[in-house]
Amino acid sequence: MEQVIIVGAGPCGLSAALELQRAGFDPLLIEKQSVVHSIYLYPTYMHFFSTPELLEIGGIPFSTPNEKPTRAEALNYYRNVALRANIRIRSYEQVTGIVRTDDGFRVTSLDKAGRAGSYEAKHVILATGYFDHPNMIGIPGEQLPKVSHFFREAHPYTGMKVAIIGGNNSAVDAAMELIRVGAEVTVVYRRDSISPSVKPWVRPLFDSMVTKGRIRMLFRSRVVAIEETHIVVESGDDTTELENDFVLALTGFRPDREFLQSAGIRMEGDPEKPLFDPETMKTNVPGLYLAGVIAAGADANEIFIETGRHHGVAITRHILQQRSE
């Protein structure tokens, strides 16, 4: 019988594990990919919006000479924190079910060899994030190999005609990298202007590239179909076919609602947002908690590492309180 199982070994899952260790627990983390896999999926040369102290977990300093840490530095930091704290992590093992029992929970899983696992736990913390579940547009051609919901680096797109769907930080960063390698970039965005959340030091550079014609920007527009050699863009009453080699559909991500509901967690109001107590992070299922962006619902900008890293403190405090009663 495990005292605590944490599903997900991202920054918020690791932070919760460190808090639990300090309280005398030895939590088990089960992660379907690698440690901090979501950060591994970030663009190769990405810089964080946050300063290093806002990414720290467990009070362990994040040392970097840069004002804004890089993806590589973050991978190194979180990896070393996990190793030096001797956090028990079962990587490449996917949790397939969480069922409430008389004594707590039964957690079932499959490892990378397809072998089934089963664990018993008093408490379970879901810290899965939702970077594996992109928001699908639902248009013809979205499943073509030329379409990706992730951007890693610009090199493969050298000399190619690339359409970016979206207008947030990921879309702007991708566009700026792509023009540096000679890609022909078109950004298609359904709103009137780029998102106000775009990093302030990047926004003027992006606007300048649009003004100079280096980036074609189509506002109040949407891609309605993707073909092998072109895309179909609808702007008001006009429909245009644009030659195209690749599409980056950077439209954000969503939680795995079905998995949450299968664990007994209710959704109220926002159909994507689980029900939980923000003071304790407990859900409507006794003993089942949320940590990190999984608690944000459809609005991924509601919870970041900076705030989600503190969820473990609230959870640990509540578990200790339950034990003393």
N, C-alpha and C positions, 0 to 999 in steps of 0.2 A: 504494500500500500504506500504510494507516494503521498506526501503531504501536499505538494503543489506541482502541477504540471502546467507549463507555459507552452502554448502553441504559437510558434513563431520566434525566430532568433534575430529579429531586427533590432535597431537601437532601443526601442521601447520595451521589447521583450527582455533584452539584456539588462536594461536599467531595472526592471522589476525583479529580475533574478538577483542582482546585486543587493537591492534593498532587502529581499527575503533572506539572503545569506547573512546579512548583518543582524537580522532578527533571530538567527539560529536555525533557519530552514536550509535544506539542500535541494532546491527545485530542479526538476528535469525539464529541459527544453526540447521540443520536437519541432524540427524545421524541415520543410519539404525540399528546400534547396540548400544553398550554402549560407553561412552566417552573413547577416546583413545583405541578403540577396537583392533587396530592392535598390540599395546603393550601388551594388555591382551592375545593375541594369541602367544606371544613370549614364548620360553621355560621357565618353572616355575622358574628355578634357574639361568637364564641368567644374565650375567653382560654386560653392554654396552661397546662398543669400546671407546666411547666418555667420556670425563670428564664432571662433572656436569654442569660447566658453559657453555658448548657448547650445553646443552640441555635446558637451561633456556629460557623462553618466557616472553615477556612483562617486562623485567628487574627485574623479581621477582626471588630472589635467590633460588637456588636448594641446600639445605643443606643436606649433607651426610658425615659421617666419612670415607666413602670409596673413594678410588681414582677413581674407576669405579662404577657408580651407578648400582644397581640391578633393575630388572624388577619391583619388589614390590615397591621399592622407587620411580621409575618413575610413576607408577600408582598412588601412594599417592600424588606425587607432582602435576601432571596434574589435578587430580580430585579436589584437594584443590584449585588450581588456578582458575578453572572453577567456583567452588562454591563461593569463596570469591569475585570474580569479578562480581558475579551475571550475568554471561553470560546466555542468553536465549537459552536453548537447548531442542529440541524435540527429545528425544532418542527413539529408536526402531520404527522409522518411515522412510520408504524408499522412496526416490525421484524416481518417475517413468517417469517424463518427464519435459523438460525445453523448453518452446516455446517463441520465440521472439514476442512481441506485440508492438503496437504503443507507449505505455507508458513505456515499459521495458520488463518484462518477466512474464509468467505464469508458476508457478512451481506446478506440481501435485505430489501426494504422496499416500502411503498406510501405515497406522499404524499397530501395531502388532495384532489388532483385525480385520484387513481387511477393515477398514473404509477409504474411499477416502478423501483426503484433497486437497485444491487448494489455492495457495498464489499468490499475485501479488508483484513484486519487481522491483525496479529501476535497481539494479545491482545484479549479482549472481557470487559467487566465488565457483569454484569446487575445493575442497580439499579432495577428496575421497581416495587418495592413490590407491593401487591395491592389497592389501594383500588378498583380497577375491577371486582373480583370478589366481590360480597357473598355471604355464606352464605345460600343459599336454604333456606326451611323445608320446601318440598315439600308444600304443602297446596293443596286446591282454592281457586281465587280469587286466588292469590298474584300472578298476572299482570294483574289488573285495574288500570285506570288510577289508581284511588284508593289503590293501594299504592305506597310508596316505601321504598327501603333507605337513603336519604339524607335528612337533615334540614338545610335551609339556614337558614330563619328562620320565625318564628311567624305573621307577618301573614296569610298566605293561609288560616290555619285559624281565624280569628276567629269565635267563635260556633259552631264545628263540634264534633261528637263525634269525638274522635280516640283511637284505640287505639295504644299504644306496646308493641311486643314487644321485651323485653330488660330488663336490669337493671344495665348498666354505665354509665360516665360519659356516653356519648352519649344513652342513654335518660333518665337523670336530668336532664341539661342541657336536653334537648328538653322534658321535662315541665314544668320550671320556667319556661321561656320561654313555653310554650303557655298556662299558666294566667294569665300576665300580659296576654294579649290576649283573655281571655274564652273560651278553648276549654274544652270539657268533656273531661277527660283520664282515661283508664283505662290503667294500666300492667299488662301481663300478663307474669309472669316465672315460669319453671319451677322456680326454686330457693326455698329457705326464707327468704332475706333478700337485700337488695341487695348487689351485689358489694363486697367489702372494698377494692377499688381505687378506689372512687368518691372524688373529691376531698374531703378532710376539711373544707374550709370550706363545701362545698355540702351534704354529707350531713345536718347538723342542720336546715338549711332545708327540705330535701326531706322528712325525717321529720316535721317540723312541719306541712307542707302535707297529708301523708297523715293525720296525727292529726286535723287540723281538717276533714277531708273535702273539701278542695280538690282532691286527687288521689285517685282510686280505685286502690288497690293490690291486685292479685290475685296472691298468692304460690302456689307449687306448682300453677301453672295453665299452660295452653297454648292458643293459638288453633289450632283444628283445621280451620276452614273460614272463608272470607271471601266474603260476598255483597255485592251492591250496596248494600243498606240495613242490613245487620247483620253481625256476626261470631259465630261459634260458639266458645265457650270451654269447655274441659273442665277441671274441678277435682276431682281424685279420681274419685269415681263420679258426680259431677254434671255435667250439660251444660247450658249456659245460652246463650241468644241475646241479644246486646246490640246495641241500635241503634247505628249507626256510619256516619260520613261518610268518614273517612280512616283508613288504617293506616300507621304508621311501623314497619317491620320492621327495627329497629336491632340486628341479630344478629351483627354483625362481618363480617369479610372473610377471604378465603383466597387463597393464591398460585395463579397459573396453572400448575398441575401439568403439564398437557399440553404447554405451551410449554417448560417446563424439560426435560421428558423428551425432547422432540423435538430438543433441543440436545445430548442424550447424557448429561444429568445424572441420576445414580441417586438414588432415594429409598430410605432405609433406616429401619426402625423406624416412626416416624411416617410414614404414607403421604403426608403433605403436606410433609414436611421434606426438602430436598435435602441430599445428602452433600457436605460441605466441611470443610476444615481451618481451625479457628478461629484458628490462628496466622497463616495467610497468606490466608485466604478463598478459596483455590483449590478448585475442584471436582475430581471424578474425571476431568474432561476437561482435559488439559494446556492452559494458556493461557486458560482460562475461569474467571472469578472471580464472586463474589457480593458485593454491598454493600447494607447496609440491611436492612429488614424482610423482604425476599424470602428471607433466610436463616433466618427464624424458624419456618417451617412454619405449622401451624395456630394456634399461640399468638402472637397479635399483640402480647401484652404482654411478650414475651421481648426484643425489640429495639425501641428508640425512636430518634429523631433523636439523642438524647444519646449513645448508644453507637454507632449505625450510622455517625455522622459520622467515627469513627476507623477505619473499615474501609479507607478509601483509603490510610491510612498503611501498613497491613500489606500491602496489595496492591502499592503502589509499591515498597516495600522488596523484596518478592519478585521483582517484574519486574526491578529493578536487579540483584538477585542472579543471576537467570537469564541476564542479558546478560553478566555478568562471568565466567560459568563457561565 
